[in-house]
């Protein structure tokens, strides 16, 4: 446990999966401008998914998107307006036959911000005090496999295809019978990035010694910035899975590009199109998550990201030919200022 470790800033500098989003994307700016020239629009991405506000670039309503997905692929969920009292939410939980634990997430948000697994009424009350906006309560799905599946379809094509599958490995530690959770985290590079947050979350429990061989889940939310490891599972892509996602995506009128964040009971069930629960659908801001696999190189990541930007641009060109134009740059600028201001 006392071996010499590289400082986190050096690890972050030399491993692109830990870079800030702007540091990662700046080298691709010329390529984005090239696609903007091809499409004759700086906001070409906004007309790819007219069923989502601004194509899902930012500021989209999660509840409006969920309501468009075929119900058989969704967990139980409901919308909670800002300021709704706890007693009313408890009544809705009963009406929807939802029991703890549950997932709470802001209706508008990204990168896992304020997404929490809520274990009881006391935790729900604390969440209500911390979140000052509309949010969604969602059934907590216990399936072991969580995937991010990126799908696209050109407007002039009757069928689409899956272009990226990412399997998520949640942040956890395995006990040795001697070390505390904190010590185990200090010995793990990925966990070290989450150490301060976990000290706040666990409090004194971070000093607990885990029995040898016992695995302890630390973070139940499958987001990269919260310590989840993204693993390239593109070997799962085949015609079977394309057909499954055609069944999911084609009923969503105006949807052409996005990533389904979902849990499945097994890969066999995934191929059969059953026991699939979609927690979220993200539009044109979706990244092919497999690029963040620790074994990947930054050059391969840029190559795959550029490939997907070209797909969005090609979709935009076809949409424009069909009379569906991108949102004007002025409007996107105003929305961005409001969103980030």
C-alpha positions in Angstrom: 0.0 0.0 0.0 3.0 2.3 0.5 4.5 2.0 -3.0 5.4 5.3 -4.7 2.5 6.6 -6.8 2.4 9.2 -9.6 0.6 12.4 -8.7 -2.9 12.6 -10.1 -2.2 15.7 -12.2 0.5 13.7 -14.1 -1.8 10.7 -14.6 -4.5 13.1 -15.8 -2.1 14.8 -18.2 -0.8 11.5 -19.7 -4.2 9.6 -20.0 -6.7 11.3 -22.3 -9.7 9.6 -20.6 -9.1 11.9 -17.6 -8.8 15.1 -19.7 -11.3 17.9 -19.3 -13.8 18.0 -22.1 -12.4 21.2 -23.6 -8.8 19.9 -23.5 -10.0 16.7 -25.4 -12.1 18.5 -28.0 -9.9 21.5 -29.0 -7.8 19.4 -31.5 -11.0 18.5 -33.3 -12.2 22.0 -33.8 -10.8 22.3 -37.4 -12.7 19.1 -38.3 -15.9 20.4 -36.8 -15.5 23.6 -38.9 -14.9 21.4 -42.0 -18.3 19.6 -41.3 -19.9 23.0 -40.7 -18.6 24.1 -44.2 -20.0 20.9 -45.8 -23.4 21.4 -44.2 -23.4 25.2 -44.6 -24.3 25.6 -41.0 -22.4 26.1 -37.7 -25.3 24.4 -36.0 -25.7 21.5 -38.4 -26.1 19.0 -35.5 -29.4 20.5 -34.3 -31.6 19.1 -37.1 -30.5 15.5 -36.8 -33.1 14.7 -34.1 -36.0 17.2 -34.4 -37.8 15.1 -31.8 -35.4 16.4 -29.1 -34.8 20.1 -28.3 -31.8 21.4 -30.3 -31.1 17.8 -31.3 -30.0 17.0 -27.8 -27.0 19.2 -27.9 -27.8 20.6 -24.4 -30.7 21.7 -22.3 -33.1 18.9 -23.4 -35.8 17.6 -21.2 -35.2 14.0 -20.2 -38.9 13.3 -19.4 -39.9 14.5 -22.9 -37.4 12.0 -24.4 -38.4 9.1 -22.2 -42.1 9.6 -23.1 -41.2 8.9 -26.8 -39.5 5.6 -26.2 -41.6 2.4 -26.4 -42.9 1.7 -22.9 -41.8 -2.0 -22.9 -38.2 -0.9 -22.8 -38.5 1.6 -19.9 -38.3 1.3 -16.1 -41.1 2.8 -14.1 -40.6 6.6 -13.7 -42.4 9.8 -13.1 -41.8 13.6 -13.2 -41.4 15.7 -10.1 -41.9 19.5 -10.3 -39.6 21.8 -8.4 -41.0 22.5 -5.0 -43.2 19.4 -4.8 -43.6 18.4 -1.1 -42.2 15.1 0.2 -45.7 13.8 1.1 -46.9 14.2 -2.4 -43.8 12.4 -3.8 -44.4 9.5 -1.3 -48.0 9.2 -2.6 -46.7 9.1 -6.2 -44.2 6.4 -5.2 -47.1 4.3 -3.9 -49.3 5.0 -6.9 -46.4 3.8 -9.2 -45.7 0.8 -7.0 -42.1 2.0 -6.6 -40.0 0.9 -3.6 -36.6 2.1 -2.4 -33.9 2.2 -3.6 -34.9 4.6 -6.4 -32.9 6.8 -8.8 -33.4 10.6 -8.8 -32.0 12.7 -11.6 -32.5 16.3 -12.8 -34.8 16.6 -15.7 -32.2 18.8 -17.4 -28.6 17.9 -16.8 -25.5 16.1 -18.0 -22.5 14.1 -17.0 -24.2 12.5 -14.0 -24.6 15.7 -12.1 -27.0 15.3 -9.1 -28.0 11.8 -10.2 -28.3 9.7 -7.0 -29.4 6.3 -5.8 -31.8 7.0 -3.0 -32.1 4.4 -0.3 -34.9 5.7 2.0 -37.2 8.5 2.8 -34.5 10.4 4.8 -32.2 10.4 1.8 -35.1 11.5 -0.4 -35.8 14.4 1.9 -32.1 15.4 1.7 -32.2 15.2 -2.1 -35.2 17.5 -2.2 -33.3 20.0 -0.2 -30.2 19.9 -2.5 -31.9 19.8 -5.9 -33.5 23.2 -6.9 -35.1 22.1 -10.1 -37.5 19.7 -11.7 -36.4 16.1 -11.5 -37.3 12.5 -12.4 -37.8 9.5 -10.1 -37.0 6.2 -11.8 -37.1 2.6 -10.8 -33.7 1.2 -9.8 -33.0 -1.6 -12.2 -31.0 -4.5 -10.6 -29.7 -6.0 -13.8 -26.0 -6.5 -13.6 -25.0 -5.3 -17.2 -25.1 -1.6 -18.0 -24.4 -0.5 -21.6 -24.2 2.6 -23.6 -25.4 1.8 -27.2 -25.0 4.4 -29.9 -27.4 4.0 -32.9 -27.9 6.0 -36.0 -30.2 6.0 -39.1 -29.9 8.1 -42.2 -33.3 9.8 -43.0 -33.4 8.3 -46.4 -32.9 4.8 -45.0 -35.6 2.5 -43.6 -33.2 0.9 -41.1 -30.3 2.0 -38.9 -27.4 0.4 -37.2 -25.4 0.3 -34.0 -22.0 1.9 -34.2 -20.8 1.7 -30.6 -21.4 -0.5 -27.6 -19.8 0.4 -24.3 -20.0 -1.8 -21.2 -19.7 0.0 -17.9 -17.7 -1.3 -15.0 -18.7 0.5 -11.8 -16.2 1.9 -9.3 -15.5 -0.7 -6.6 -12.8 -2.1 -4.4 -12.0 -5.7 -3.3 -11.0 -6.3 0.3 -7.9 -7.9 1.6 -9.0 -8.3 5.2 -6.4 -5.7 6.4 -7.0 -2.4 4.5 -9.8 0.1 4.9 -11.9 1.3 2.0 -9.9 4.5 2.0 -6.6 2.6 1.7 -7.9 0.3 -1.0 -9.0 3.4 -3.0 -5.6 5.0 -2.5 -4.0 1.9 -4.1 -6.2 2.2 -7.2 -5.6 4.9 -9.8 -9.2 5.3 -10.9 -10.5 5.3 -7.4 -8.0 7.9 -6.3 -9.7 10.5 -8.5 -12.9 9.9 -6.5 -11.4 9.8 -3.1 -12.4 13.2 -1.9 -16.0 12.7 -3.0 -16.1 9.3 -1.3 -14.8 10.7 2.0 -17.7 13.1 2.0 -20.3 10.5 1.0 -19.1 7.7 3.3 -17.9 9.7 6.3 -16.4 7.4 8.9 -17.5 4.4 7.0 -14.6 4.9 4.7 -12.4 3.5 7.5 -14.2 0.1 7.3 -12.0 -2.9 6.6 -13.5 -5.1 4.0 -13.0 -8.9 4.4 -10.6 -10.6 2.0 -12.0 -11.3 -1.4 -15.2 -9.3 -0.8 -16.1 -6.8 -3.5 -17.6 -3.5 -2.4 -19.5 -1.3 -4.9 -18.7 2.4 -4.2 -20.5 4.2 -7.0 -23.8 2.9 -8.4 -24.1 5.6 -11.1 -22.5 4.5 -14.4 -20.9 7.8 -15.4 -17.3 8.2 -16.5 -16.7 11.3 -14.4 -17.8 9.4 -11.3 -15.2 6.6 -11.7 -17.0 4.2 -14.0 -14.6 2.4 -16.4 -15.8 2.3 -20.0 -15.0 -0.9 -21.9 -15.1 -1.3 -25.6 -17.8 -4.0 -26.4 -18.1 -3.3 -30.1 -17.5 -7.0 -30.7 -21.2 -7.4 -29.7 -22.4 -5.5 -32.8 -24.1 -7.7 -35.4 -27.2 -7.7 -37.5 -29.3 -9.1 -34.6 -28.6 -6.2 -32.4 -29.2 -3.8 -35.3 -32.7 -5.2 -35.6 -33.3 -4.9 -31.9 -32.5 -1.2 -31.9 -34.6 -0.7 -35.1 -37.5 -1.9 -33.0 -36.6 0.5 -30.2 -35.7 3.6 -32.3 -38.0 3.5 -35.4 -41.2 4.3 -33.3 -39.4 7.5 -32.1 -40.6 10.0 -34.8 -37.7 12.2 -36.0 -35.0 10.3 -34.2 -31.8 9.6 -36.2 -28.8 9.6 -33.8 -28.2 9.0 -30.2 -27.0 6.8 -27.3 -29.2 4.6 -25.3 -28.0 4.2 -21.7 -29.5 1.0 -20.5 -29.4 -2.1 -18.4 -29.9 -5.7 -19.6 -30.3 -8.9 -17.8 -27.9 -10.8 -20.1 -26.3 -10.4 -23.5 -28.4 -13.3 -24.8 -31.6 -11.4 -23.8 -30.2 -8.3 -25.5 -30.0 -10.1 -28.8 -33.6 -11.3 -28.2 -34.8 -7.8 -27.5 -36.1 -8.7 -24.0 -35.2 -7.7 -20.4 -34.0 -4.3 -21.7 -34.5 -1.2 -19.5 -33.5 2.2 -21.0 -32.7 4.8 -18.3 -31.8 7.6 -20.8 -31.6 8.5 -24.4 -29.1 11.2 -25.4 -29.1 12.9 -28.8 -26.3 14.5 -30.8 -24.1 15.3 -27.8 -23.7 11.5 -27.4 -20.2 10.2 -27.6 -19.3 6.7 -28.7 -18.3 5.7 -25.2 -16.0 2.9 -26.2 -13.4 5.6 -27.1 -12.7 5.9 -23.4 -11.6 2.3 -22.9 -8.3 2.5 -21.0 -6.6 0.4 -23.7 -7.5 2.8 -26.4 -5.2 5.5 -27.9 -6.1 9.1 -28.2 -5.6 8.9 -32.0 -8.1 6.0 -32.3 -10.5 8.0 -30.1 -10.2 11.0 -32.4 -10.7 8.8 -35.5 -13.9 7.3 -34.1 -15.2 10.6 -32.8 -14.6 12.2 -36.2 -16.4 9.3 -37.9 -19.5 10.0 -35.8 -19.4 13.7 -36.4 -19.4 12.9 -40.1 -22.5 10.7 -39.6 -24.3 13.6 -37.9 -23.2 16.0 -40.7 -24.5 13.6 -43.4 -27.8 13.2 -41.5 -28.0 17.0 -41.4 -27.5 17.3 -45.1 -30.3 14.8 -45.8 -32.5 16.6 -43.3 -31.9 19.9 -45.1 -32.8 18.3 -48.4 -36.1 17.2 -46.8 -36.8 20.8 -45.7 -35.8 20.3 -42.0 -33.2 23.1 -41.3 -30.8 23.5 -38.4 -31.7 25.8 -35.5 -30.2 29.3 -36.3 -26.9 30.0 -34.6 -28.3 33.1 -32.9 -30.9 31.0 -31.1 -28.3 28.3 -30.0 -26.1 31.1 -28.7 -28.9 32.5 -26.6 -29.8 29.1 -25.3 -26.2 28.4 -24.5 -25.8 31.6 -22.6 -28.9 30.9 -20.5 -27.8 27.2 -20.0 -24.3 28.0 -18.8 -24.9 31.4 -17.4 
